[in-house]
């Protein structure tokens, strides 16, 4: 019953808006010794645009001691403007610090991504994310909350923000579901624009 309540709680504020935004993600994670490897598929849809975004992400994560790690990633992004799918390539590198407390695990990461875009100049962007995850669960649900700041090196400005809150659900049949609500703020033409997305993620 708690899981049904959770689903209603998250979906209602999205349905109440004119535009229904959602994202479906599938993440595959494996260990090769101490090194983690993963791939990530993401499909994003609105009721006005339909399927307008998809990406494929590949990466490796390397631990540095007990609380630090680094990751090297590559992402192909395809966006649809109504006529054609445009490709953007993003090599990325990040470093992350973990703070393990009794009840909460904090992570702070800094990610540098190089954006290779057709018909636009290449650009460099920095993303800093702070995330807090509960180490306990409520009837199989582990809550988390986080915020990510985007700084565009090309424009020399902070122009995007993601605030998320949601739950990891208990793993079943080797699949770990996650559902979260993402509040998106973008600085466009001198003003902040706000949108929202419901994200459904399955980690295998």
C-alpha positions, 0 to 999 in steps of 0.5 A, a space after each residue: 500500500 505504501 508503494 501505491 501511495 508513493 506512486 500517486 504522490 509522485 505522479 499527481 503533481 506532474 499530471 496537474 501540469 500542462 506538459 507531462 514530462 517523463 524519463 525512462 532509464 535503464 542502467 547496467 552495472 558490473 564489477 571487474 575487480 575493484 573497477 566498476 563498469 556501466 552503461 546507461 540508456 535514457 529516453 525522455 518524452 513529453 506529451 507535446 514533443 513525444 520522444 524527443 531525447 535519448 542517450 547512450 552512456 558508457 563509463 568506468 569508475 575507479 576507486 581512490 582509497 576508501 572515500 574517493 573515486 573517479 570516473 571516465 565516461 562517454 555519452 552519445 545524445 540524440 535530440 529531435 527538433 521535430 524533423 531530424 535527430 541531432 547528435 551531440 557527443 560528450 566525453 566526461 570525467 568526474 571525481 567524487 567524495 563520499 561521506 558515510 554517516 550512521 544514517 545518511 550517505 553523502 556524496 559530492 561530485 564534480 563532473 567536467 563534460 566536453 560538448 561536441 555539437 553539430 552546427 554549434 561551437 564545442 563547449 565545456 561545462 562543469 556540473 557539481 552535485 550534492 546528494 544525500 541518501 538514507 541508509 535505512 528504508 521505510 517498508 522497502 523504500 530508501 529516500 534520497 534528495 540532491 541538487 546539481 549545479 550546471 556552470 557553462 564555461 563557454 558563457 561563463 555563467 551558472 545557467 541550469 539547476 536540477 533538484 531531485 527527490 525520490 526513493 530507491 525501491 528494494 531490489 527484486 530479481 536482480 533489478 533495483 527500481 528508482 523513482 524520483 521527481 526532478 525540478 529543472 531550472 534553466 536560465 534562458 534569455 535573461 530569465 529562469 524557466 522551470 520545468 519538471 520531469 518524472 524519472 523511472 530508473 531500473 538498475 540491473 
